Amino acid sequence: PILRPVCMHIGRRALVAMEVGYLRGLGLSVGDCSPQVLQKRQVNGVQGAAASSASNAFCQPCGLGDAGDALQRLVAPCCLLGQGFAPQSVDRSGRAPWMKPLGGHDVGLQVFNSVTNEKEPFIPLEGKKIRWYTCGPTVYDATHMGHARTFLSFDILRRIMANYFGYDVCYQINITDIDDKIILRSRQRKLLEDFCDEAAKMDLPKVRGIVEEAVAFAGNKLAKKAPQEPAVPGASATDKEKQEYERKKQEYETLKQEHDFKLSQQAELEKKVSAAAHSKDALLDASKDALMAKLDKEKGHTVTDHSIFDAHARHFENEYLEDMDALGIMRPDVMTRISAYMDGRVQRYIEKLEDLGVAYESNGSVYFSIDDFTSKGYNYRKLVPATNTSEAEMAEGEGALAAEDSEKRNKNDFAVWKKSKPGEPSWPSRWGQGRPGWHIECSVMACDIHKEFLDVHAGGEDLRFPHHDNEMAQSEAYLGRPQWTNYWFHAGHLSIAGLKMSKSLKNFITIRQAMVVHSARQLRLMFLMQQWDKGMNYSDQAIEMARAEERKFKHFLGRLKFQQRRATANGQAGERERNLSEAVKASDAAIGAALRDNFNTAKAIEVLSKLVSESYGLLDESTTASLAPVQEAAELLERILGTFGVEGLSPKRDKEAALSAALDAFSNLRQQVRQLAKAKSVSETDVKAAVSGAGSSISKAKADGLTDCAAAFEAFCKDIHECLRSDAKRLAAELLQRCDDVRDRDFVALGVRLEDRAEDFLWMFDDPQVMMRELKEQADKKVMAERAKLANKLSLKQQELQAAIKAAVRPEDFFRTGPDAGKYSAFDTSGLPTKLASGEEVSKSLAKALTKTHSKQSKDFEKIQKQAGANGIDAFLEHLRKEVQDLEATVNQQ
């Protein structure tokens, strides 16, 4: 990077007044005379450093000569260089200067910082303490896998920070429960509910008419939103204009792709509504989204009960928290709701911005002034540098209910307070009834909890702009700091079929839907195997890779435990053991290097997977090898995965020692029976002896209170006795079948994975639901394979029939019938065309091609005559048709 001295001091006229009382309200100590170091007080468990060391962590106000009235002291933007930061700023190409923190605990961690768009050394301002704010959900609908991508990724980073690097993390997350999306969705649901009650009294034609109007309304609205392709710059365009064109073109291509997807959804909606025309209930179900939008347009202003908005938000907030718990995401240290700040704190924050001269009132709303902000020496759009805000970006930032009569001084200005219209919740302010803008909410809550700065601010990739850039501008102006947040983390997009997963596109999979088929651990591993700040595609391949690693890790730990319990490892340590011990140490170091390289968990998982593969060499030779280094590998595996939040790979059970002994006896008996059943001649005497020897183990299991295990064990013994009564020819098959049943049914029900190996077996504890799901998937795959095989057989038979029908045409009739009928008007004695339908003679080249075709048809006709035999061609064709019909019936039945 290019380093250059930067002083954020600016002219006195550009500085902004910030009264001492306000600074004291933030928890800062400010004297009444000359400017001095601001000292941090304790903030919700985050204790500030002592004055002697904290002086480098906070602002040193710029001196202004005579102090004058303390209320008029000018302190923003203050100079932070050298005050807890490096004396020189880091100047990345095309980016605003970034001040590198110093003095905090440095573990050698490099993180990708969105504000510089590069990896930077991570150093907190207060020793090991990290002030971390993550943008939480807007609770208007169910959480989906895109949310899981963000919140699981930051849960992993948070765990690494705390559990691996030893930082003291104060993690805050917010709940946005006042927002245009919440207002719209709650109103729409209320109006749809009321309409459904009314529709119950209407006849079908009337309901159909209303639904068709709503669908047409949705289609017209969508058509008006078609993105416009930017004009190509002329030959005299500047480099800046060309760059702006490329940016707009890229944005257009994304919007075009999304719009095309929405058009396909609209077409699908029209088909569904058409298909549902016979039923009122079916019509209402198929068209509910379109109906809600139409009803809201007409009657949204009539919904005025605040409790409707609040109840909607609370419902989805609870769902969000339940989903996060189900994913194993740690609860935040501090969780705040913006609704709790409508007691005047939000209004006072905005008042301060207005008093500082960076916000202005217009028609009852308040807007943040980009021009006034930048004129005071601040930088705007640090995360996504650009000159202008596009219409799509502005729409995303201002919300669907933005005022239509706003009078912005600059089209890039954004709302911090919105005048409420009928049908919208409102609170009092000095500008009249209104509600907060989206961006201001996070600024208020983050500043309230963490006060004057953040070490980390995190959120999804799509929040970079406008949300985070605008939030940053507000907070810097409010605090008088040129750098409010030192490190910005943005989790990469989660895409599905090439498009970002989002509710607006309706292409999302809810977390609850995903967890029907995948476990929380598998989803966590999937994200661990991807770079946290890069986009990824949610696909069967991605989840299958995670499941494969999960199976590998579980199997390794389970097998090691099994072999240690059986005491088969009596070998002495030698070169191979020393090599594995060295590999464990090297893996530990490689994982540390990976995690210090921007939390590269994908590399860490790769290292662990390779170490497990190497460890299997000793497990396979356990009778002669020492398992001590394998245990070292297992401990490293569990320690690192535990740090990532991957738990339960080696399940623990109540009364585990007694249960293991009973399961060993149970599985040993089963193995004996299998071996006896595989012999050339089954010895009933030996089978009876083996079963009889298990009696004491069953009694011991009962005495130890292992009811389920003892019952399954005893039932197996009884079933074996029943098998011995079978016909001698079927005995071996029945014994082997019962052994398979106990593996796939009884052991699964007990939460035990039993695996048959070439000459042995092993078992390990596992989740019964996971194993049952796997068995079902295996059965489903088998069924699908059979269906595919049958469908292929049908396709081949259909092709055979068509070929036979073609071959059955006599050569002399071939050009007179079928697809060539009518093309020719004259033929020779063999059936070859001599004249075209127009009367023209057939050309030499065409005659040559026709002769070749005729010759082939003659050969095919002779061949089918031989295949048909004495029954004749018609009977042969009828037989083929019957085969095709039978196959079609079988395929349709499946």
BAZAKE-15962 format. One record per residue (C-alpha): x, y, z. Coordinates in steps of 0.2 Angstrom, whole numbers, padded with zeros to 4 digits, always signed. Layout:
BEGIN
XYZ ...
***
This chain:
BEGIN
+0000+0000+0000 +0005+0018-0002 +0007+0026+0014 +0006+0045+0016 +0004+0057+0031 -0014+0062+0033 -0021+0075+0045 -0040+0076+0046 -0039+0093+0053 -0049+0105+0042 -0054+0123+0041 -0063+0130+0056 -0078+0135+0046 -0080+0117+0041 -0079+0110+0058 -0095+0105+0067 -0101+0110+0084 -0104+0095+0096 -0109+0100+0114 -0099+0093+0129 -0116+0087+0137 -0119+0076+0122 -0101+0068+0123 -0103+0065+0141 -0119+0056+0137 -0109+0044+0126 -0099+0039+0141 -0084+0050+0137 -0075+0061+0149 -0073+0079+0142 -0066+0094+0152 -0073+0111+0153 -0058+0120+0147 -0045+0116+0133 -0048+0101+0122 -0041+0084+0130 -0041+0066+0127 -0058+0057+0128 -0058+0043+0140 -0069+0028+0138 -0080+0022+0152 -0087+0004+0155 -0100+0000+0141 -0111-0015+0145 -0097-0026+0150 -0084-0019+0138 -0072-0011+0150 -0061+0003+0143 -0043+0004+0146 -0035+0015+0159 -0032+0033+0154 -0013+0030+0152 -0016+0018+0138 -0033+0023+0132 -0027+0039+0127 -0021+0031+0111 -0038+0023+0108 -0049+0038+0106 -0050+0055+0098 -0039+0069+0101 -0049+0084+0097 -0041+0097+0086 -0036+0113+0095 -0044+0129+0091 -0035+0142+0101 -0047+0150+0113 -0060+0138+0120 -0074+0150+0121 -0091+0143+0126 -0089+0124+0129 -0105+0121+0120 -0098+0128+0104 -0082+0117+0105 -0078+0110+0088 -0072+0092+0089 -0076+0084+0073 -0069+0077+0062 -0055+0074+0074 -0037+0068+0070 -0035+0050+0075 -0018+0047+0067 -0006+0043+0080 -0020+0042+0093 -0022+0023+0094 -0018+0022+0076 -0003+0021+0065 +0005+0039+0061 +0001+0036+0043 -0014+0031+0034 -0016+0017+0022 -0020+0023+0005 -0027+0009-0007 -0030+0013-0025 -0047+0020-0027 -0051+0020-0009 -0053+0032+0005 -0038+0033+0018 -0039+0019+0031 -0031+0021+0048 -0023+0006+0054 -0026+0002+0073 -0011-0001+0084 -0008-0006+0102 -0021-0020+0104 -0018-0039+0105 -0010-0044+0088 -0010-0063+0084 -0004-0061+0066 -0022-0062+0059 -0025-0055+0042 -0043-0051+0038 -0051-0045+0022 -0057-0027+0026 -0071-0021+0014 -0066-0003+0017 -0049-0006+0009 -0054-0020-0002 -0038-0029+0004 -0032-0040+0018 -0026-0030+0033 -0018-0034+0049 -0032-0036+0062 -0028-0027+0078 -0042-0021+0091 -0040-0004+0099 -0042-0011+0117 -0031-0025+0121 -0040-0042+0118 -0057-0033+0118 -0067-0033+0102 -0083-0022+0099 -0093-0031+0086 -0109-0026+0078 -0118-0037+0065 -0133-0031+0056 -0147-0043+0060 -0163-0048+0051 -0178-0038+0046 -0191-0049+0053 -0205-0048+0040 -0204-0066+0033 -0196-0083+0037 -0177-0084+0037 -0169-0093+0022 -0152-0101+0018 -0146-0084+0012 -0148-0078+0030 -0140-0094+0036 -0125-0090+0025 -0122-0074+0034 -0126-0078+0052 -0117-0095+0052 -0102-0088+0044 -0101-0074+0057 -0104-0087+0071 -0089-0097+0064 -0078-0081+0064 -0084-0076+0081 -0080-0093+0088 -0062-0092+0080 -0059-0075+0087 -0064-0080+0105 -0059-0099+0106 -0044-0100+0095 -0036-0082+0096 -0042-0079+0113 -0051-0062+0110 -0064-0055+0122 -0078-0052+0110 -0093-0042+0114 -0105-0047+0100 -0121-0036+0096 -0134-0040+0084 -0150-0030+0080 -0168-0034+0076 -0175-0022+0063 -0194-0023+0068 -0198-0006+0060 -0196-0006+0041 -0206-0004+0025 -0205-0023+0022 -0213-0026+0038 -0227-0013+0036 -0231-0020+0019 -0231-0038+0023 -0241-0036+0039 -0254-0025+0030 -0255-0037+0016 -0258-0052+0027 -0272-0043+0036 -0280-0037+0021 -0279-0054+0013 -0287-0062+0028 -0301-0050+0028 -0303-0053+0009 -0304-0072+0011 -0318-0069+0024 -0327-0059+0011 -0324-0071-0003 -0332-0085+0006 -0349-0075+0003 -0345-0072-0016 -0349-0083-0031 -0335-0091-0041 -0336-0080-0056 -0334-0064-0045 -0319-0071-0036 -0311-0077-0052 -0313-0059-0059 -0305-0051-0044 -0290-0063-0045 -0288-0061-0063 -0287-0042-0060 -0274-0044-0047 -0263-0055-0058 -0265-0042-0072 -0260-0029-0060 -0245-0039-0055 -0240-0041-0073 -0242-0023-0078 -0232-0018-0062 -0218-0030-0067 -0217-0024-0085 -0215-0006-0079 -0200-0011-0069 -0190-0018-0084 -0172-0012-0082 -0166+0000-0095 -0149-0003-0104 -0137+0011-0102 -0131+0021-0117 -0114+0017-0124 -0102+0032-0121 -0096+0041-0136 -0078+0041-0143 -0074+0057-0133 -0080+0049-0116 -0067+0051-0102 -0060+0036-0093 -0071+0040-0078 -0087+0040-0089 -0081+0023-0097 -0079+0016-0080 -0096+0022-0074 -0104+0014-0090 -0096-0003-0086 -0103-0002-0068 -0120+0002-0075 -0119-0011-0088 -0114-0024-0075 -0129-0018-0064 -0140-0019-0079 -0135-0037-0084 -0139-0042-0066 -0155-0033-0065 -0160-0040-0082 -0157-0058-0077 -0167-0055-0061 -0181-0047-0071 -0182-0061-0084 -0183-0073-0069 -0198-0063-0062 -0206-0063-0079 -0205-0082-0079 -0213-0082-0062 -0227-0071-0068 -0230-0083-0082 -0230-0098-0070 -0242-0088-0059 -0254-0085-0074 -0254-0104-0078 -0258-0109-0060 -0272-0096-0059 -0279-0103-0075 -0278-0121-0069 -0286-0116-0052 -0301-0107-0061 -0313-0121-0055 -0311-0118-0036 -0312-0102-0025 -0299-0109-0012 -0288-0115-0026 -0289-0097-0034 -0285-0088-0018 -0270-0100-0014 -0263-0098-0031 -0264-0079-0032 -0261-0074-0014 -0245-0064-0018 -0253-0054-0032 -0269-0052-0022 -0260-0045-0007 -0251-0032-0018 -0267-0026-0026 -0277-0026-0010 -0263-0016-0002 -0263-0003-0016 -0281+0000-0014 -0284-0002+0005 -0266-0001+0013 -0270+0016+0021 -0284+0009+0031 -0273-0002+0042 -0269+0009+0057 -0268-0003+0072 -0250-0003+0078 -0252-0020+0086 -0254-0028+0068 -0236-0022+0064 -0229-0027+0080 -0237-0044+0081 -0231-0048+0063 -0213-0043+0068 -0213-0053+0085 -0219-0069+0076 -0205-0069+0063 -0192-0063+0077 -0196-0078+0087 -0195-0089+0071 -0178-0081+0067 -0171-0085+0085 -0178-0103+0084 -0169-0105+0067 -0153-0098+0074 -0154-0110+0089 -0157-0125+0077 -0142-0120+0067 -0131-0120+0083 -0128-0101+0082 -0123-0094+0098 -0134-0080+0105 -0127-0063+0104 -0120-0055+0120 -0132-0040+0116 -0148-0040+0105 -0157-0024+0102 -0173-0020+0094 -0176-0003+0085 -0194-0002+0092 -0186-0001+0110 -0177+0015+0104 -0192+0025+0099 -0193+0032+0116 -0184+0047+0110 -0167+0041+0107 -0169+0039+0088 -0176+0056+0087 -0162+0064+0097 -0149+0056+0087 -0157+0063+0071 -0159+0080+0079 -0140+0080+0083 -0137+0076+0064 -0148+0091+0059 -0140+0102+0072 -0123+0097+0066 -0128+0103+0048 -0128+0086+0040 -0146+0083+0039 -0161+0093+0034 -0180+0093+0035 -0191+0092+0019 -0210+0089+0019 -0210+0081+0037 -0196+0069+0032 -0177+0072+0037 -0163+0068+0024 -0144+0066+0027 -0135+0078+0016 -0121+0070+0006 -0114+0087+0001 -0114+0095+0018 -0106+0079+0025 -0092+0078+0012 -0089+0097+0013 -0084+0095+0031 -0069+0083+0026 -0077+0066+0027 -0077+0053+0014 -0093+0046+0007 -0095+0028+0000 -0080+0020+0007 -0086+0003+0004 -0093+0005-0014 -0084+0020-0021 -0095+0029-0034 -0100+0046-0039 -0119+0043-0040 -0132+0031-0033 -0142+0021-0046 -0161+0020-0045 -0160+0002-0040 -0148+0006-0026 -0159+0021-0020 -0174+0010-0021 -0166-0003-0010 -0160+0010+0003 -0176+0021+0004 -0188+0006+0004 -0205+0003-0005 -0214+0016+0005 -0203+0031+0001 -0211+0048+0000 -0216+0052-0018 -0216+0071-0014 -0199+0072-0006 -0188+0087-0010 -0170+0081-0009 -0156+0094-0011 -0146+0080-0019 -0154+0064-0027 -0141+0054-0017 -0147+0060+0000 -0156+0047+0010 -0169+0047+0023 -0165+0046+0041 -0183+0050+0046 -0199+0046+0036 -0215+0056+0037 -0228+0042+0040 -0243+0041+0029 -0260+0033+0033 -0257+0014+0035 -0240+0016+0042 -0234+0016+0061 -0228+0033+0068 -0220+0041+0083 -0219+0059+0088 -0204+0070+0083 -0200+0088+0081 -0204+0086+0062 -0221+0078+0065 -0227+0060+0066 -0215+0048+0057 -0203+0033+0059 -0185+0030+0057 -0176+0027+0040 -0167+0010+0038 -0149+0016+0040 -0151+0026+0055 -0158+0012+0065 -0141+0003+0066 -0131+0019+0069 -0142+0022+0085 -0141+0005+0092 -0123+0002+0088 -0118+0019+0096 -0129+0016+0111 -0120-0001+0115 -0103+0001+0109 -0102+0020+0110 -0088+0029+0100 -0081+0016+0089 -0082-0002+0083 -0068-0015+0079 -0079-0025+0068 -0095-0021+0059 -0102-0036+0049 -0116-0040+0037 -0121-0048+0021 -0112-0043+0005 -0128-0035-0002 -0128-0022+0013 -0111-0014+0008 -0121-0001-0001 -0132+0008+0002 -0135+0002+0020 -0117+0001+0027 -0110+0016+0018 -0125+0027+0024 -0124+0020+0041 -0105+0024+0042 -0108+0042+0036 -0121+0045+0049 -0111+0038+0063 -0095+0047+0058 -0104+0063+0057 -0113+0060+0074 -0097+0055+0083 -0085+0067+0074 -0074+0053+0069 -0067+0050+0052 -0066+0032+0055 -0080+0024+0065 -0077+0006+0061 -0060-0001+0059 -0064-0018+0050 -0080-0021+0039 -0084-0039+0036 -0096-0045+0022 -0101-0063+0020 -0102-0068+0002 -0119-0071-0007 -0127-0087-0007 -0134-0091-0025 -0146-0104-0032 -0146-0108-0050 -0135-0093-0053 -0145-0080-0045 -0143-0072-0027 -0155-0081-0015 -0168-0068-0010 -0186-0065-0005 -0189-0052-0018 -0185-0066-0031 -0195-0079-0022 -0181-0091-0026 -0176-0095-0008 -0176-0111+0003 -0180-0108+0021 -0169-0114+0035 -0183-0125+0041 -0185-0133+0024 -0166-0136+0022 -0166-0144+0039 -0179-0157+0034 -0165-0165+0023 -0149-0158+0030 -0143-0157+0048 -0136-0141+0056 -0119-0149+0057 -0119-0153+0038 -0124-0135+0034 -0111-0128+0045 -0098-0139+0037 -0104-0134+0020 -0100-0116+0024 -0084-0120+0032 -0078-0128+0016 -0081-0111+0007 -0072-0095+0009 -0083-0084+0020 -0082-0068+0011 -0084-0076-0007 -0100-0080-0016 -0105-0098-0016 -0119-0108-0025 -0131-0118-0014 -0131-0135-0023 -0132-0154-0021 -0114-0155-0025 -0109-0142-0011 -0120-0151+0002 -0114-0168-0003 -0096-0163-0001 -0100-0157+0017 -0109-0174+0020 -0094-0184+0013 -0082-0175+0025 -0094-0177+0040 -0095-0196+0036 -0076-0197+0035 -0073-0188+0052 -0087-0197+0061 -0081-0214+0054 -0063-0210+0059 -0067-0205+0077 -0079-0220+0079 -0067-0233+0072 -0053-0226+0083 -0064-0228+0098 -0070-0245+0093 -0052-0252+0090 -0046-0244+0106 -0059-0252+0116 -0056-0269+0108 -0037-0267+0113 -0031-0273+0096 -0017-0261+0096 -0002-0268+0105 +0012-0263+0093 +0027-0252+0098 +0030-0235+0091 +0041-0235+0076 +0045-0224+0061 +0027-0224+0054 +0021-0218+0071 +0034-0204+0072 +0029-0199+0054 +0011-0197+0059 +0015-0188+0075 +0025-0176+0064 +0010-0174+0052 -0001-0170+0067 +0011-0156+0072 +0013-0150+0054 -0006-0150+0052 -0009-0140+0068 +0003-0127+0061 -0005-0127+0044 -0022-0124+0052 -0015-0110+0062 -0008-0102+0046 -0024-0104+0037 -0035-0096+0051 -0023-0081+0052 -0025-0079+0033 -0043-0072+0033 -0051-0086+0043 -0047-0099+0029 -0058-0113+0036 -0059-0121+0019 -0040-0124+0020 -0041-0130+0038 -0055-0143+0033 -0043-0149+0019 -0029-0151+0031 -0039-0161+0043 -0046-0172+0030 -0029-0176+0023 -0023-0180+0041 -0037-0192+0044 -0033-0201+0027 -0015-0202+0033 -0021-0209+0050 -0031-0223+0042 -0014-0231+0038 -0011-0235+0056 -0029-0240+0059 -0028-0253+0045 -0013-0260+0054 -0019-0259+0072 -0013-0276+0077 +0005-0271+0074 +0004-0252+0076 +0003-0240+0091 -0013-0230+0090 -0005-0216+0101 -0002-0204+0086 -0019-0208+0079 -0026-0202+0095 -0016-0186+0093 -0024-0183+0076 -0041-0187+0083 -0039-0174+0097 -0033-0161+0085 -0048-0165+0074 -0060-0163+0088 -0052-0147+0095 -0052-0138+0079 -0069-0143+0073 -0076-0139+0091 -0068-0122+0089 -0079-0120+0073 -0094-0126+0082 -0095-0143+0074 -0100-0154+0088 -0107-0172+0091 -0095-0181+0079 -0091-0194+0092 -0108-0195+0102 -0108-0199+0121 -0121-0210+0129 -0128-0213+0146 -0120-0228+0154 -0108-0229+0139 -0096-0242+0146 -0110-0254+0150 -0119-0251+0134 -0103-0253+0124 -0100-0270+0132 -0118-0276+0128 -0117-0269+0110 -0100-0278+0108 -0108-0295+0114 -0123-0292+0102 -0112-0288+0087 -0100-0302+0090 -0115-0314+0091 -0121-0307+0074 -0104-0309+0067 -0103-0327+0072 -0120-0331+0065 -0115-0323+0048 -0099-0333+0047 -0108-0349+0051 -0122-0345+0038 -0108-0342+0024 -0101-0359+0027 -0104-0372+0014 -0115-0381+0026 -0123-0372+0040 -0120-0381+0057 -0136-0379+0067 -0126-0385+0083 -0114-0371+0081 -0127-0358+0078 -0137-0364+0094 -0120-0364+0104 -0117-0346+0099 -0134-0340+0104 -0134-0349+0120 -0117-0341+0124 -0125-0324+0123 -0137-0327+0138 -0126-0320+0151 -0123-0303+0141 -0142-0301+0139 -0144-0303+0158 -0130-0291+0161 -0138-0278+0150 -0155-0280+0159 -0146-0278+0176 -0138-0262+0169 -0155-0255+0165 -0151-0256+0146 -0169-0260+0142 -0170-0256+0123 -0153-0264+0120 -0157-0280+0130 -0174-0282+0121 -0167-0281+0104 -0153-0293+0108 -0165-0305+0115 -0177-0304+0100 -0162-0307+0089 -0158-0323+0098 -0176-0329+0097 -0177-0325+0079 -0161-0336+0076 -0170-0350+0084 -0185-0348+0073 -0174-0348+0058 -0166-0365+0063 -0184-0372+0060 -0183-0367+0042 -0180-0379+0027 -0161-0383+0026 -0160-0375+0009 -0167-0358+0015 -0158-0358+0032 -0142-0349+0026 -0152-0335+0017 -0164-0333+0031 -0150-0331+0044 -0141-0318+0033 -0157-0309+0030 -0160-0308+0049 -0142-0302+0051 -0145-0288+0039 -0161-0283+0047 -0153-0281+0064 -0140-0270+0056 -0152-0259+0047 -0167-0259+0059 -0162-0264+0077 -0145-0256+0078 -0151-0240+0069 -0165-0239+0082 -0152-0240+0096 -0142-0226+0088 -0128-0237+0082 -0120-0238+0065 -0115-0256+0062 -0103-0259+0047 -0099-0275+0039 -0081-0277+0033 -0072-0290+0023 -0069-0302+0037 -0074-0291+0052 -0086-0277+0057 -0086-0261+0067 -0099-0251+0076 -0100-0233+0082 -0113-0222+0090 -0123-0211+0078 -0139-0201+0077 -0154-0213+0073 -0163-0200+0062 -0147-0197+0052 -0145-0216+0049 -0164-0218+0045 -0163-0203+0032 -0147-0212+0024 -0157-0228+0023 -0171-0219+0015 -0160-0210+0003 -0152-0227-0002 -0169-0235-0005 -0174-0220-0015 -0159-0220-0026 -0162-0239-0029 -0179-0235-0034 -0174-0221-0045 -0160-0232-0053 -0173-0245-0057 -0185-0232-0064 -0171-0225-0075 -0166-0243-0081 -0185-0246-0085 -0187-0229-0094 -0171-0233-0104 -0178-0250-0109 -0194-0242-0114 -0185-0229-0125 -0175-0243-0134 -0190-0253-0137 -0199-0238-0144 -0185-0235-0155 -0185-0253-0161 -0203-0252-0165 -0201-0237-0175 -0187-0244-0185 -0197-0260-0188 -0212-0250-0194 -0201-0241-0206 -0192-0257-0212 -0209-0266-0215 -0213-0254-0230 -0210-0264-0246 -0196-0256-0256 -0207-0253-0271 -0219-0243-0260 -0206-0233-0250 -0206-0217-0259 -0225-0218-0263 -0230-0218-0244 -0224-0210-0228 -0215-0194-0227 -0210-0194-0246 -0229-0196-0251 -0233-0183-0264 -0215-0178-0268 -0214-0188-0284 -0226-0191-0299 -0218-0205-0308 -0208-0221-0303 -0199-0235-0311 -0204-0254-0309 -0193-0255-0293 -0202-0240-0285 -0188-0227-0288 -0194-0210-0292 -0191-0203-0310 -0200-0187-0309 -0204-0174-0296 -0222-0169-0292 -0219-0154-0303 -0216-0165-0318 -0198-0162-0319 -0185-0176-0321 -0176-0181-0306 -0158-0175-0307 -0143-0186-0307 -0137-0181-0290 -0154-0184-0282 -0157-0200-0292 -0140-0207-0285 -0146-0202-0267 -0163-0210-0270 -0155-0226-0276 -0144-0227-0261 -0159-0225-0249 -0169-0238-0259 -0155-0251-0258 -0155-0249-0239 -0173-0250-0238 -0173-0267-0248 -0160-0274-0236 -0170-0268-0220 -0186-0276-0228 -0177-0293-0230 -0170-0292-0213 -0187-0289-0205 -0195-0303-0215 -0182-0315-0208 -0185-0309-0190 -0204-0310-0192 -0203-0328-0198 -0218-0339-0203 -0230-0328-0193 -0227-0313-0204 -0222-0295-0202 -0239-0289-0196 -0239-0301-0181 -0221-0296-0178 -0225-0278-0177 -0240-0282-0166 -0229-0291-0154 -0217-0276-0153 -0232-0264-0150 -0238-0276-0136 -0221-0275-0128 -0220-0256-0129 -0238-0255-0121 -0233-0266-0107 -0217-0256-0103 -0227-0240-0104 -0240-0247-0091 -0226-0252-0079 -0217-0235-0080 -0234-0226-0077 -0237-0237-0062 -0221-0231-0054 
***
